[in-house]
Amino acid sequence: MAGIIALFAVLVAVLIYFIVIWVIRAHKRQVSAGREGMVGQKAVVKTALAPKGIVIAEGENWQAIIDKGRAEPEEEVIITKVEGLRLRVTRKE
């Protein structure tokens, strides 16, 4: 009987240990949602960017300005900055 109680206590201790580790890792992870999470993501050009136009990012239409050059419809670009409701993008290499 004492062996079963000891085994149960060890199993509960191990379970608590893994739960604490999981919670600590979850709290250390940085949230990437909203505007901050969009930087570095891909967008698809809907209307030509020369330098202003429309892109589709996360399933939504956004006004965008390309940093250099021009981008044609269906071309992928990378979001570099979010300024209010406008995205700054650069051509994908």
PDB file of N, CA, C and O in Angstrom:
ATOM      1  N   MET A   1       0.818  -1.188   0.000  1.00  0.00           N
ATOM      2  CA  MET A   1       0.000   0.000   0.000  1.00  0.00           C
ATOM      3  C   MET A   1       0.871   1.264   0.000  1.00  0.00           C
ATOM      4  O   MET A   1       0.580   2.218  -0.721  1.00  0.00           O
ATOM      5  N   ALA A   2       1.924   1.269   0.800  1.00  0.00           N
ATOM      6  CA  ALA A   2       2.819   2.424   0.863  1.00  0.00           C
ATOM      7  C   ALA A   2       3.512   2.644  -0.487  1.00  0.00           C
ATOM      8  O   ALA A   2       3.779   3.783  -0.870  1.00  0.00           O
ATOM      9  N   GLY A   3       3.799   1.560  -1.201  1.00  0.00           N
ATOM     10  CA  GLY A   3       4.439   1.661  -2.526  1.00  0.00           C
ATOM     11  C   GLY A   3       3.538   2.348  -3.530  1.00  0.00           C
ATOM     12  O   GLY A   3       4.008   3.137  -4.349  1.00  0.00           O
ATOM     13  N   ILE A   4       2.252   2.058  -3.478  1.00  0.00           N
ATOM     14  CA  ILE A   4       1.299   2.673  -4.402  1.00  0.00           C
ATOM     15  C   ILE A   4       1.170   4.165  -4.113  1.00  0.00           C
ATOM     16  O   ILE A   4       1.104   4.973  -5.039  1.00  0.00           O
ATOM     17  N   ILE A   5       1.134   4.530  -2.847  1.00  0.00           N
ATOM     18  CA  ILE A   5       1.038   5.946  -2.471  1.00  0.00           C
ATOM     19  C   ILE A   5       2.297   6.692  -2.912  1.00  0.00           C
ATOM     20  O   ILE A   5       2.201   7.810  -3.416  1.00  0.00           O
ATOM     21  N   ALA A   6       3.457   6.102  -2.733  1.00  0.00           N
ATOM     22  CA  ALA A   6       4.713   6.727  -3.135  1.00  0.00           C
ATOM     23  C   ALA A   6       4.758   6.894  -4.654  1.00  0.00           C
ATOM     24  O   ALA A   6       5.180   7.939  -5.148  1.00  0.00           O
ATOM     25  N   LEU A   7       4.328   5.876  -5.393  1.00  0.00           N
ATOM     26  CA  LEU A   7       4.303   5.946  -6.851  1.00  0.00           C
ATOM     27  C   LEU A   7       3.351   7.053  -7.317  1.00  0.00           C
ATOM     28  O   LEU A   7       3.681   7.815  -8.226  1.00  0.00           O
ATOM     29  N   PHE A   8       2.189   7.138  -6.702  1.00  0.00           N
ATOM     30  CA  PHE A   8       1.215   8.169  -7.034  1.00  0.00           C
ATOM     31  C   PHE A   8       1.783   9.562  -6.740  1.00  0.00           C
ATOM     32  O   PHE A   8       1.596  10.486  -7.532  1.00  0.00           O
ATOM     33  N   ALA A   9       2.466   9.715  -5.620  1.00  0.00           N
ATOM     34  CA  ALA A   9       3.067  10.999  -5.252  1.00  0.00           C
ATOM     35  C   ALA A   9       4.135  11.414  -6.270  1.00  0.00           C
ATOM     36  O   ALA A   9       4.215  12.583  -6.648  1.00  0.00           O
ATOM     37  N   VAL A  10       4.946  10.462  -6.707  1.00  0.00           N
ATOM     38  CA  VAL A  10       5.982  10.757  -7.701  1.00  0.00           C
ATOM     39  C   VAL A  10       5.341  11.165  -9.026  1.00  0.00           C
ATOM     40  O   VAL A  10       5.794  12.119  -9.657  1.00  0.00           O
ATOM     41  N   LEU A  11       4.304  10.466  -9.455  1.00  0.00           N
ATOM     42  CA  LEU A  11       3.630  10.799 -10.709  1.00  0.00           C
ATOM     43  C   LEU A  11       3.001  12.194 -10.656  1.00  0.00           C
ATOM     44  O   LEU A  11       3.069  12.946 -11.628  1.00  0.00           O
ATOM     45  N   VAL A  12       2.395  12.532  -9.530  1.00  0.00           N
ATOM     46  CA  VAL A  12       1.805  13.860  -9.372  1.00  0.00           C
ATOM     47  C   VAL A  12       2.901  14.928  -9.388  1.00  0.00           C
ATOM     48  O   VAL A  12       2.713  15.984  -9.992  1.00  0.00           O
ATOM     49  N   ALA A  13       4.019  14.680  -8.750  1.00  0.00           N
ATOM     50  CA  ALA A  13       5.136  15.633  -8.725  1.00  0.00           C
ATOM     51  C   ALA A  13       5.686  15.859 -10.133  1.00  0.00           C
ATOM     52  O   ALA A  13       5.966  16.995 -10.515  1.00  0.00           O
ATOM     53  N   VAL A  14       5.841  14.789 -10.898  1.00  0.00           N
ATOM     54  CA  VAL A  14       6.341  14.906 -12.271  1.00  0.00           C
ATOM     55  C   VAL A  14       5.341  15.689 -13.129  1.00  0.00           C
ATOM     56  O   VAL A  14       5.738  16.536 -13.928  1.00  0.00           O
ATOM     57  N   LEU A  15       4.065  15.411 -12.965  1.00  0.00           N
ATOM     58  CA  LEU A  15       3.035  16.127 -13.711  1.00  0.00           C
ATOM     59  C   LEU A  15       3.064  17.621 -13.380  1.00  0.00           C
ATOM     60  O   LEU A  15       2.997  18.452 -14.285  1.00  0.00           O
ATOM     61  N   ILE A  16       3.159  17.964 -12.126  1.00  0.00           N
ATOM     62  CA  ILE A  16       3.224  19.369 -11.716  1.00  0.00           C
ATOM     63  C   ILE A  16       4.476  20.030 -12.277  1.00  0.00           C
ATOM     64  O   ILE A  16       4.420  21.181 -12.709  1.00  0.00           O
ATOM     65  N   TYR A  17       5.600  19.329 -12.280  1.00  0.00           N
ATOM     66  CA  TYR A  17       6.843  19.854 -12.819  1.00  0.00           C
ATOM     67  C   TYR A  17       6.669  20.240 -14.287  1.00  0.00           C
ATOM     68  O   TYR A  17       7.058  21.338 -14.685  1.00  0.00           O
ATOM     69  N   PHE A  18       6.087  19.345 -15.101  1.00  0.00           N
ATOM     70  CA  PHE A  18       5.919  19.622 -16.523  1.00  0.00           C
ATOM     71  C   PHE A  18       4.910  20.745 -16.762  1.00  0.00           C
ATOM     72  O   PHE A  18       5.067  21.518 -17.707  1.00  0.00           O
ATOM     73  N   ILE A  19       3.896  20.846 -15.937  1.00  0.00           N
ATOM     74  CA  ILE A  19       2.930  21.935 -16.069  1.00  0.00           C
ATOM     75  C   ILE A  19       3.597  23.275 -15.778  1.00  0.00           C
ATOM     76  O   ILE A  19       3.361  24.252 -16.488  1.00  0.00           O
ATOM     77  N   VAL A  20       4.428  23.329 -14.740  1.00  0.00           N
ATOM     78  CA  VAL A  20       5.132  24.574 -14.399  1.00  0.00           C
ATOM     79  C   VAL A  20       6.082  24.968 -15.525  1.00  0.00           C
ATOM     80  O   VAL A  20       6.143  26.144 -15.883  1.00  0.00           O
ATOM     81  N   ILE A  21       6.817  24.028 -16.087  1.00  0.00           N
ATOM     82  CA  ILE A  21       7.731  24.313 -17.203  1.00  0.00           C
ATOM     83  C   ILE A  21       6.938  24.858 -18.391  1.00  0.00           C
ATOM     84  O   ILE A  21       7.357  25.834 -19.012  1.00  0.00           O
ATOM     85  N   TRP A  22       5.808  24.245 -18.711  1.00  0.00           N
ATOM     86  CA  TRP A  22       4.970  24.671 -19.833  1.00  0.00           C
ATOM     87  C   TRP A  22       4.463  26.100 -19.617  1.00  0.00           C
ATOM     88  O   TRP A  22       4.461  26.903 -20.551  1.00  0.00           O
ATOM     89  N   VAL A  23       4.036  26.420 -18.402  1.00  0.00           N
ATOM     90  CA  VAL A  23       3.525  27.761 -18.090  1.00  0.00           C
ATOM     91  C   VAL A  23       4.641  28.802 -18.212  1.00  0.00           C
ATOM     92  O   VAL A  23       4.414  29.887 -18.749  1.00  0.00           O
ATOM     93  N   ILE A  24       5.821  28.491 -17.729  1.00  0.00           N
ATOM     94  CA  ILE A  24       6.952  29.423 -17.820  1.00  0.00           C
ATOM     95  C   ILE A  24       7.297  29.697 -19.275  1.00  0.00           C
ATOM     96  O   ILE A  24       7.530  30.850 -19.640  1.00  0.00           O
ATOM     97  N   ARG A  25       7.336  28.670 -20.114  1.00  0.00           N
ATOM     98  CA  ARG A  25       7.639  28.864 -21.539  1.00  0.00           C
ATOM     99  C   ARG A  25       6.560  29.697 -22.225  1.00  0.00           C
ATOM    100  O   ARG A  25       6.866  30.535 -23.073  1.00  0.00           O
ATOM    101  N   ALA A  26       5.319  29.474 -21.867  1.00  0.00           N
ATOM    102  CA  ALA A  26       4.220  30.232 -22.468  1.00  0.00           C
ATOM    103  C   ALA A  26       4.322  31.716 -22.116  1.00  0.00           C
ATOM    104  O   ALA A  26       4.017  32.569 -22.949  1.00  0.00           O
ATOM    105  N   HIS A  27       4.741  32.026 -20.913  1.00  0.00           N
ATOM    106  CA  HIS A  27       4.862  33.424 -20.500  1.00  0.00           C
ATOM    107  C   HIS A  27       6.065  34.117 -21.125  1.00  0.00           C
ATOM    108  O   HIS A  27       6.045  35.333 -21.313  1.00  0.00           O
ATOM    109  N   LYS A  28       7.100  33.374 -21.447  1.00  0.00           N
ATOM    110  CA  LYS A  28       8.285  33.959 -22.070  1.00  0.00           C
ATOM    111  C   LYS A  28       8.071  34.253 -23.550  1.00  0.00           C
ATOM    112  O   LYS A  28       8.712  35.144 -24.108  1.00  0.00           O
ATOM    113  N   ARG A  29       7.174  33.511 -24.186  1.00  0.00           N
ATOM    114  CA  ARG A  29       6.916  33.677 -25.609  1.00  0.00           C
ATOM    115  C   ARG A  29       6.285  35.038 -25.867  1.00  0.00           C
ATOM    116  O   ARG A  29       5.354  35.438 -25.168  1.00  0.00           O
ATOM    117  N   GLN A  30       6.789  35.744 -26.866  1.00  0.00           N
ATOM    118  CA  GLN A  30       6.294  37.077 -27.175  1.00  0.00           C
ATOM    119  C   GLN A  30       5.065  36.964 -28.072  1.00  0.00           C
ATOM    120  O   GLN A  30       5.036  36.164 -29.007  1.00  0.00           O
ATOM    121  N   VAL A  31       4.072  37.758 -27.782  1.00  0.00           N
ATOM    122  CA  VAL A  31       2.841  37.749 -28.564  1.00  0.00           C
ATOM    123  C   VAL A  31       3.079  38.471 -29.880  1.00  0.00           C
ATOM    124  O   VAL A  31       3.633  39.570 -29.905  1.00  0.00           O
ATOM    125  N   SER A  32       2.660  37.849 -30.968  1.00  0.00           N
ATOM    126  CA  SER A  32       2.783  38.509 -32.269  1.00  0.00           C
ATOM    127  C   SER A  32       1.403  38.574 -32.902  1.00  0.00           C
ATOM    128  O   SER A  32       1.030  37.735 -33.722  1.00  0.00           O
ATOM    129  N   ALA A  33       0.672  39.573 -32.506  1.00  0.00           N
ATOM    130  CA  ALA A  33      -0.662  39.787 -33.059  1.00  0.00           C
ATOM    131  C   ALA A  33      -0.826  41.265 -33.356  1.00  0.00           C
ATOM    132  O   ALA A  33      -0.089  42.098 -32.829  1.00  0.00           O
ATOM    133  N   GLY A  34      -1.767  41.579 -34.178  1.00  0.00           N
ATOM    134  CA  GLY A  34      -1.999  42.974 -34.502  1.00  0.00           C
ATOM    135  C   GLY A  34      -0.930  43.528 -35.414  1.00  0.00           C
ATOM    136  O   GLY A  34      -0.323  42.801 -36.201  1.00  0.00           O
ATOM    137  N   ARG A  35      -0.709  44.816 -35.298  1.00  0.00           N
ATOM    138  CA  ARG A  35       0.210  45.512 -36.196  1.00  0.00           C
ATOM    139  C   ARG A  35       1.636  44.989 -36.092  1.00  0.00           C
ATOM    140  O   ARG A  35       2.302  44.805 -37.111  1.00  0.00           O
ATOM    141  N   GLU A  36       2.109  44.749 -34.886  1.00  0.00           N
ATOM    142  CA  GLU A  36       3.490  44.309 -34.706  1.00  0.00           C
ATOM    143  C   GLU A  36       3.733  42.953 -35.367  1.00  0.00           C
ATOM    144  O   GLU A  36       4.828  42.677 -35.857  1.00  0.00           O
ATOM    145  N   GLY A  37       2.708  42.119 -35.374  1.00  0.00           N
ATOM    146  CA  GLY A  37       2.848  40.788 -35.956  1.00  0.00           C
ATOM    147  C   GLY A  37       2.864  40.780 -37.469  1.00  0.00           C
ATOM    148  O   GLY A  37       3.239  39.773 -38.069  1.00  0.00           O
ATOM    149  N   MET A  38       2.469  41.868 -38.102  1.00  0.00           N
ATOM    150  CA  MET A  38       2.426  41.924 -39.563  1.00  0.00           C
ATOM    151  C   MET A  38       3.792  42.196 -40.185  1.00  0.00           C
ATOM    152  O   MET A  38       4.054  41.784 -41.315  1.00  0.00           O
ATOM    153  N   VAL A  39       4.655  42.882 -39.460  1.00  0.00           N
ATOM    154  CA  VAL A  39       5.977  43.212 -39.999  1.00  0.00           C
ATOM    155  C   VAL A  39       6.745  41.922 -40.281  1.00  0.00           C
ATOM    156  O   VAL A  39       6.860  41.049 -39.421  1.00  0.00           O
ATOM    157  N   GLY A  40       7.265  41.820 -41.494  1.00  0.00           N
ATOM    158  CA  GLY A  40       7.997  40.634 -41.915  1.00  0.00           C
ATOM    159  C   GLY A  40       7.125  39.613 -42.633  1.00  0.00           C
ATOM    160  O   GLY A  40       7.645  38.649 -43.196  1.00  0.00           O
ATOM    161  N   GLN A  41       5.814  39.806 -42.624  1.00  0.00           N
ATOM    162  CA  GLN A  41       4.906  38.879 -43.296  1.00  0.00           C
ATOM    163  C   GLN A  41       4.819  39.206 -44.785  1.00  0.00           C
ATOM    164  O   GLN A  41       5.193  40.294 -45.224  1.00  0.00           O
ATOM    165  N   LYS A  42       4.313  38.232 -45.551  1.00  0.00           N
ATOM    166  CA  LYS A  42       4.134  38.425 -46.988  1.00  0.00           C
ATOM    167  C   LYS A  42       2.768  39.032 -47.273  1.00  0.00           C
ATOM    168  O   LYS A  42       1.812  38.827 -46.525  1.00  0.00           O
ATOM    169  N   ALA A  43       2.694  39.777 -48.360  1.00  0.00           N
ATOM    170  CA  ALA A  43       1.435  40.316 -48.876  1.00  0.00           C
ATOM    171  C   ALA A  43       1.470  40.143 -50.389  1.00  0.00           C
ATOM    172  O   ALA A  43       2.542  40.056 -50.988  1.00  0.00           O
ATOM    173  N   VAL A  44       0.291  40.094 -50.999  1.00  0.00           N
ATOM    174  CA  VAL A  44       0.196  39.936 -52.453  1.00  0.00           C
ATOM    175  C   VAL A  44      -0.352  41.236 -53.033  1.00  0.00           C
ATOM    176  O   VAL A  44      -1.349  41.773 -52.551  1.00  0.00           O
ATOM    177  N   VAL A  45       0.306  41.725 -54.060  1.00  0.00           N
ATOM    178  CA  VAL A  45      -0.096  42.981 -54.697  1.00  0.00           C
ATOM    179  C   VAL A  45      -1.411  42.767 -55.446  1.00  0.00           C
ATOM    180  O   VAL A  45      -1.547  41.831 -56.234  1.00  0.00           O
ATOM    181  N   LYS A  46      -2.369  43.644 -55.189  1.00  0.00           N
ATOM    182  CA  LYS A  46      -3.667  43.584 -55.868  1.00  0.00           C
ATOM    183  C   LYS A  46      -3.704  44.586 -57.026  1.00  0.00           C
ATOM    184  O   LYS A  46      -4.083  44.238 -58.144  1.00  0.00           O
ATOM    185  N   THR A  47      -3.310  45.824 -56.747  1.00  0.00           N
ATOM    186  CA  THR A  47      -3.155  46.821 -57.815  1.00  0.00           C
ATOM    187  C   THR A  47      -1.699  47.272 -57.799  1.00  0.00           C
ATOM    188  O   THR A  47      -1.069  47.330 -56.743  1.00  0.00           O
ATOM    189  N   ALA A  48      -1.176  47.586 -58.964  1.00  0.00           N
ATOM    190  CA  ALA A  48       0.244  47.906 -59.097  1.00  0.00           C
ATOM    191  C   ALA A  48       0.678  48.951 -58.070  1.00  0.00           C
ATOM    192  O   ALA A  48      -0.015  49.939 -57.827  1.00  0.00           O
ATOM    193  N   LEU A  49       1.839  48.702 -57.481  1.00  0.00           N
ATOM    194  CA  LEU A  49       2.430  49.641 -56.528  1.00  0.00           C
ATOM    195  C   LEU A  49       3.450  50.494 -57.282  1.00  0.00           C
ATOM    196  O   LEU A  49       4.518  50.016 -57.663  1.00  0.00           O
ATOM    197  N   ALA A  50       3.101  51.767 -57.490  1.00  0.00           N
ATOM    198  CA  ALA A  50       4.005  52.644 -58.227  1.00  0.00           C
ATOM    199  C   ALA A  50       3.933  54.073 -57.717  1.00  0.00           C
ATOM    200  O   ALA A  50       3.469  54.902 -58.500  1.00  0.00           O
ATOM    201  N   PRO A  51       4.303  54.455 -56.588  1.00  0.00           N
ATOM    202  CA  PRO A  51       4.665  53.645 -55.435  1.00  0.00           C
ATOM    203  C   PRO A  51       3.460  53.246 -54.576  1.00  0.00           C
ATOM    204  O   PRO A  51       3.600  52.401 -53.692  1.00  0.00           O
ATOM    205  N   LYS A  52       2.257  53.843 -54.818  1.00  0.00           N
ATOM    206  CA  LYS A  52       1.100  53.515 -53.995  1.00  0.00           C
ATOM    207  C   LYS A  52       0.207  52.512 -54.701  1.00  0.00           C
ATOM    208  O   LYS A  52       0.169  52.453 -55.930  1.00  0.00           O
ATOM    209  N   GLY A  53      -0.516  51.721 -53.908  1.00  0.00           N
ATOM    210  CA  GLY A  53      -1.448  50.755 -54.471  1.00  0.00           C
ATOM    211  C   GLY A  53      -2.129  49.978 -53.359  1.00  0.00           C
ATOM    212  O   GLY A  53      -2.135  50.404 -52.204  1.00  0.00           O
ATOM    213  N   ILE A  54      -2.703  48.835 -53.713  1.00  0.00           N
ATOM    214  CA  ILE A  54      -3.424  47.989 -52.774  1.00  0.00           C
ATOM    215  C   ILE A  54      -2.753  46.616 -52.714  1.00  0.00           C
ATOM    216  O   ILE A  54      -2.381  46.054 -53.743  1.00  0.00           O
ATOM    217  N   VAL A  55      -2.603  46.083 -51.500  1.00  0.00           N
ATOM    218  CA  VAL A  55      -2.096  44.722 -51.312  1.00  0.00           C
ATOM    219  C   VAL A  55      -3.106  43.938 -50.474  1.00  0.00           C
ATOM    220  O   VAL A  55      -3.950  44.514 -49.788  1.00  0.00           O
ATOM    221  N   ILE A  56      -2.998  42.622 -50.547  1.00  0.00           N
ATOM    222  CA  ILE A  56      -3.809  41.746 -49.704  1.00  0.00           C
ATOM    223  C   ILE A  56      -2.886  41.142 -48.659  1.00  0.00           C
ATOM    224  O   ILE A  56      -1.949  40.414 -48.984  1.00  0.00           O
ATOM    225  N   ALA A  57      -3.168  41.458 -47.389  1.00  0.00           N
ATOM    226  CA  ALA A  57      -2.374  40.940 -46.272  1.00  0.00           C
ATOM    227  C   ALA A  57      -3.338  40.355 -45.254  1.00  0.00           C
ATOM    228  O   ALA A  57      -4.293  41.013 -44.843  1.00  0.00           O
ATOM    229  N   GLU A  58      -3.088  39.131 -44.852  1.00  0.00           N
ATOM    230  CA  GLU A  58      -3.939  38.431 -43.889  1.00  0.00           C
ATOM    231  C   GLU A  58      -5.395  38.426 -44.341  1.00  0.00           C
ATOM    232  O   GLU A  58      -6.307  38.545 -43.522  1.00  0.00           O
ATOM    233  N   GLY A  59      -5.611  38.287 -45.661  1.00  0.00           N
ATOM    234  CA  GLY A  59      -6.952  38.188 -46.204  1.00  0.00           C
ATOM    235  C   GLY A  59      -7.701  39.505 -46.328  1.00  0.00           C
ATOM    236  O   GLY A  59      -8.888  39.505 -46.651  1.00  0.00           O
ATOM    237  N   GLU A  60      -7.040  40.618 -46.080  1.00  0.00           N
ATOM    238  CA  GLU A  60      -7.689  41.927 -46.126  1.00  0.00           C
ATOM    239  C   GLU A  60      -6.959  42.848 -47.099  1.00  0.00           C
ATOM    240  O   GLU A  60      -5.750  42.726 -47.298  1.00  0.00           O
ATOM    241  N   ASN A  61      -7.707  43.766 -47.700  1.00  0.00           N
ATOM    242  CA  ASN A  61      -7.115  44.777 -48.573  1.00  0.00           C
ATOM    243  C   ASN A  61      -6.510  45.887 -47.721  1.00  0.00           C
ATOM    244  O   ASN A  61      -7.136  46.379 -46.783  1.00  0.00           O
ATOM    245  N   TRP A  62      -5.272  46.275 -48.066  1.00  0.00           N
ATOM    246  CA  TRP A  62      -4.570  47.354 -47.370  1.00  0.00           C
ATOM    247  C   TRP A  62      -3.993  48.312 -48.394  1.00  0.00           C
ATOM    248  O   TRP A  62      -3.540  47.892 -49.459  1.00  0.00           O
ATOM    249  N   GLN A  63      -4.006  49.607 -48.073  1.00  0.00           N
ATOM    250  CA  GLN A  63      -3.263  50.567 -48.878  1.00  0.00           C
ATOM    251  C   GLN A  63      -1.789  50.346 -48.570  1.00  0.00           C
ATOM    252  O   GLN A  63      -1.416  50.085 -47.426  1.00  0.00           O
ATOM    253  N   ALA A  64      -0.965  50.450 -49.586  1.00  0.00           N
ATOM    254  CA  ALA A  64       0.462  50.201 -49.376  1.00  0.00           C
ATOM    255  C   ALA A  64       1.308  51.152 -50.199  1.00  0.00           C
ATOM    256  O   ALA A  64       0.879  51.682 -51.224  1.00  0.00           O
ATOM    257  N   ILE A  65       2.516  51.347 -49.717  1.00  0.00           N
ATOM    258  CA  ILE A  65       3.528  52.133 -50.429  1.00  0.00           C
ATOM    259  C   ILE A  65       4.777  51.269 -50.505  1.00  0.00           C
ATOM    260  O   ILE A  65       5.246  50.748 -49.493  1.00  0.00           O
ATOM    261  N   ILE A  66       5.308  51.122 -51.705  1.00  0.00           N
ATOM    262  CA  ILE A  66       6.530  50.330 -51.871  1.00  0.00           C
ATOM    263  C   ILE A  66       7.740  51.245 -51.669  1.00  0.00           C
ATOM    264  O   ILE A  66       7.739  52.395 -52.108  1.00  0.00           O
ATOM    265  N   ASP A  67       8.772  50.721 -50.998  1.00  0.00           N
ATOM    266  CA  ASP A  67       9.957  51.524 -50.674  1.00  0.00           C
ATOM    267  C   ASP A  67      10.740  51.930 -51.912  1.00  0.00           C
ATOM    268  O   ASP A  67      11.133  53.089 -52.041  1.00  0.00           O
ATOM    269  N   LYS A  68      10.974  50.980 -52.835  1.00  0.00           N
ATOM    270  CA  LYS A  68      11.754  51.260 -54.037  1.00  0.00           C
ATOM    271  C   LYS A  68      11.099  50.588 -55.226  1.00  0.00           C
ATOM    272  O   LYS A  68      10.546  49.495 -55.110  1.00  0.00           O
ATOM    273  N   GLY A  69      11.164  51.239 -56.349  1.00  0.00           N
ATOM    274  CA  GLY A  69      10.723  50.624 -57.594  1.00  0.00           C
ATOM    275  C   GLY A  69       9.219  50.482 -57.717  1.00  0.00           C
ATOM    276  O   GLY A  69       8.454  51.357 -57.310  1.00  0.00           O
ATOM    277  N   ARG A  70       8.814  49.354 -58.292  1.00  0.00           N
ATOM    278  CA  ARG A  70       7.424  49.106 -58.637  1.00  0.00           C
ATOM    279  C   ARG A  70       7.143  47.620 -58.435  1.00  0.00           C
ATOM    280  O   ARG A  70       8.039  46.786 -58.569  1.00  0.00           O
ATOM    281  N   ALA A  71       5.905  47.300 -58.115  1.00  0.00           N
ATOM    282  CA  ALA A  71       5.491  45.902 -57.984  1.00  0.00           C
ATOM    283  C   ALA A  71       4.195  45.709 -58.754  1.00  0.00           C
ATOM    284  O   ALA A  71       3.294  46.544 -58.674  1.00  0.00           O
ATOM    285  N   GLU A  72       4.097  44.632 -59.486  1.00  0.00           N
ATOM    286  CA  GLU A  72       2.946  44.347 -60.338  1.00  0.00           C
ATOM    287  C   GLU A  72       1.936  43.451 -59.605  1.00  0.00           C
ATOM    288  O   GLU A  72       2.289  42.782 -58.634  1.00  0.00           O
ATOM    289  N   PRO A  73       0.681  43.440 -60.071  1.00  0.00           N
ATOM    290  CA  PRO A  73      -0.340  42.577 -59.456  1.00  0.00           C
ATOM    291  C   PRO A  73       0.110  41.109 -59.409  1.00  0.00           C
ATOM    292  O   PRO A  73       0.799  40.629 -60.310  1.00  0.00           O
ATOM    293  N   GLU A  74      -0.288  40.416 -58.352  1.00  0.00           N
ATOM    294  CA  GLU A  74       0.031  39.006 -58.077  1.00  0.00           C
ATOM    295  C   GLU A  74       1.458  38.797 -57.578  1.00  0.00           C
ATOM    296  O   GLU A  74       1.828  37.670 -57.248  1.00  0.00           O
ATOM    297  N   GLU A  75       2.262  39.844 -57.517  1.00  0.00           N
ATOM    298  CA  GLU A  75       3.635  39.735 -57.013  1.00  0.00           C
ATOM    299  C   GLU A  75       3.607  39.742 -55.487  1.00  0.00           C
ATOM    300  O   GLU A  75       2.796  40.443 -54.881  1.00  0.00           O
ATOM    301  N   GLU A  76       4.492  38.964 -54.868  1.00  0.00           N
ATOM    302  CA  GLU A  76       4.577  38.958 -53.403  1.00  0.00           C
ATOM    303  C   GLU A  76       5.545  40.040 -52.937  1.00  0.00           C
ATOM    304  O   GLU A  76       6.601  40.252 -53.533  1.00  0.00           O
ATOM    305  N   VAL A  77       5.158  40.719 -51.856  1.00  0.00           N
ATOM    306  CA  VAL A  77       6.001  41.730 -51.232  1.00  0.00           C
ATOM    307  C   VAL A  77       6.083  41.430 -49.738  1.00  0.00           C
ATOM    308  O   VAL A  77       5.291  40.652 -49.207  1.00  0.00           O
ATOM    309  N   ILE A  78       7.042  42.052 -49.074  1.00  0.00           N
ATOM    310  CA  ILE A  78       7.247  41.859 -47.640  1.00  0.00           C
ATOM    311  C   ILE A  78       6.873  43.154 -46.917  1.00  0.00           C
ATOM    312  O   ILE A  78       7.278  44.244 -47.322  1.00  0.00           O
ATOM    313  N   ILE A  79       6.098  43.018 -45.847  1.00  0.00           N
ATOM    314  CA  ILE A  79       5.690  44.181 -45.056  1.00  0.00           C
ATOM    315  C   ILE A  79       6.857  44.600 -44.172  1.00  0.00           C
ATOM    316  O   ILE A  79       7.394  43.791 -43.416  1.00  0.00           O
ATOM    317  N   THR A  80       7.251  45.885 -44.274  1.00  0.00           N
ATOM    318  CA  THR A  80       8.374  46.381 -43.478  1.00  0.00           C
ATOM    319  C   THR A  80       7.926  47.283 -42.333  1.00  0.00           C
ATOM    320  O   THR A  80       8.636  47.425 -41.338  1.00  0.00           O
ATOM    321  N   LYS A  81       6.732  47.900 -42.474  1.00  0.00           N
ATOM    322  CA  LYS A  81       6.276  48.825 -41.447  1.00  0.00           C
ATOM    323  C   LYS A  81       4.771  49.018 -41.580  1.00  0.00           C
ATOM    324  O   LYS A  81       4.219  48.931 -42.677  1.00  0.00           O
ATOM    325  N   VAL A  82       4.113  49.280 -40.453  1.00  0.00           N
ATOM    326  CA  VAL A  82       2.688  49.602 -40.449  1.00  0.00           C
ATOM    327  C   VAL A  82       2.542  51.033 -39.951  1.00  0.00           C
ATOM    328  O   VAL A  82       2.962  51.361 -38.841  1.00  0.00           O
ATOM    329  N   GLU A  83       1.941  51.881 -40.783  1.00  0.00           N
ATOM    330  CA  GLU A  83       1.740  53.291 -40.429  1.00  0.00           C
ATOM    331  C   GLU A  83       0.239  53.570 -40.448  1.00  0.00           C
ATOM    332  O   GLU A  83      -0.320  53.893 -41.495  1.00  0.00           O
ATOM    333  N   GLY A  84      -0.398  53.449 -39.319  1.00  0.00           N
ATOM    334  CA  GLY A  84      -1.847  53.630 -39.254  1.00  0.00           C
ATOM    335  C   GLY A  84      -2.544  52.532 -40.027  1.00  0.00           C
ATOM    336  O   GLY A  84      -2.451  51.360 -39.663  1.00  0.00           O
ATOM    337  N   LEU A  85      -3.247  52.901 -41.096  1.00  0.00           N
ATOM    338  CA  LEU A  85      -3.933  51.923 -41.936  1.00  0.00           C
ATOM    339  C   LEU A  85      -3.224  51.728 -43.270  1.00  0.00           C
ATOM    340  O   LEU A  85      -3.829  51.254 -44.232  1.00  0.00           O
ATOM    341  N   ARG A  86      -1.962  52.085 -43.331  1.00  0.00           N
ATOM    342  CA  ARG A  86      -1.162  51.944 -44.548  1.00  0.00           C
ATOM    343  C   ARG A  86       0.074  51.099 -44.243  1.00  0.00           C
ATOM    344  O   ARG A  86       0.690  51.229 -43.185  1.00  0.00           O
ATOM    345  N   LEU A  87       0.417  50.241 -45.182  1.00  0.00           N
ATOM    346  CA  LEU A  87       1.593  49.385 -45.029  1.00  0.00           C
ATOM    347  C   LEU A  87       2.734  49.910 -45.875  1.00  0.00           C
ATOM    348  O   LEU A  87       2.528  50.415 -46.979  1.00  0.00           O
ATOM    349  N   ARG A  88       3.928  49.788 -45.351  1.00  0.00           N
ATOM    350  CA  ARG A  88       5.146  50.009 -46.127  1.00  0.00           C
ATOM    351  C   ARG A  88       5.645  48.627 -46.510  1.00  0.00           C
ATOM    352  O   ARG A  88       5.739  47.739 -45.663  1.00  0.00           O
ATOM    353  N   VAL A  89       5.965  48.441 -47.790  1.00  0.00           N
ATOM    354  CA  VAL A  89       6.392  47.125 -48.267  1.00  0.00           C
ATOM    355  C   VAL A  89       7.651  47.254 -49.099  1.00  0.00           C
ATOM    356  O   VAL A  89       8.012  48.344 -49.543  1.00  0.00           O
ATOM    357  N   THR A  90       8.310  46.136 -49.302  1.00  0.00           N
ATOM    358  CA  THR A  90       9.479  46.053 -50.170  1.00  0.00           C
ATOM    359  C   THR A  90       9.336  44.814 -51.038  1.00  0.00           C
ATOM    360  O   THR A  90       8.655  43.861 -50.658  1.00  0.00           O
ATOM    361  N   ARG A  91       9.966  44.824 -52.184  1.00  0.00           N
ATOM    362  CA  ARG A  91       9.894  43.676 -53.084  1.00  0.00           C
ATOM    363  C   ARG A  91      10.562  42.466 -52.462  1.00  0.00           C
ATOM    364  O   ARG A  91      11.574  42.583 -51.772  1.00  0.00           O
ATOM    365  N   LYS A  92       9.992  41.321 -52.709  1.00  0.00           N
ATOM    366  CA  LYS A  92      10.570  40.069 -52.214  1.00  0.00           C
ATOM    367  C   LYS A  92      11.729  39.679 -53.126  1.00  0.00           C
ATOM    368  O   LYS A  92      11.597  39.683 -54.350  1.00  0.00           O
ATOM    369  N   GLU A  93      12.851  39.348 -52.526  1.00  0.00           N
ATOM    370  CA  GLU A  93      14.044  38.967 -53.304  1.00  0.00           C
ATOM    371  C   GLU A  93      13.917  37.556 -53.822  1.00  0.00           C
ATOM    372  O   GLU A  93      14.820  37.062 -54.497  1.00  0.00           O
TER     373      GLU A  93
END
